[in-house]
Amino acid sequence: QVHLVESGGGSVQAGGSLRLSCAASGDTSDNYCMGWFRQAPGMEREVVAAATIGGYKTFYSDSVNGRFSVSQDNAKNTLSLQMDSLKPEDTAMYYCAAALYGCFSYSWSRDFTYTYWGQGTQVTVSS
């Protein structure tokens, strides 16, 4: 079992920045995919970014590419999401997720790839 805890959400004005972190604990492996998803009210959950913990691959959705970046602290099993140039449309509940294996280009964006999910952290961007 893997337990995920997100932190770092909050409110910011458009153009500002926030940094989210996801700490994994429990039965983690040396190499597994961690992803960030978000869900706005009335909208479907969408993938934001992902990275292989213990690896080098990173993936981003088109909507955040160039504005968001992920970084990892392997020793702490933590994946952070740096969000810059935030827009009101980035407002959502952000969730961290972990898979049982590494990220692959054909699967990183699919929510069924991920087995474990965090409780979420709210990000609100005002115009």
Disulfide bonds with the S-S distance in Angstrom:
Cys22-Cys96 1.91
Cys33-Cys103 1.97
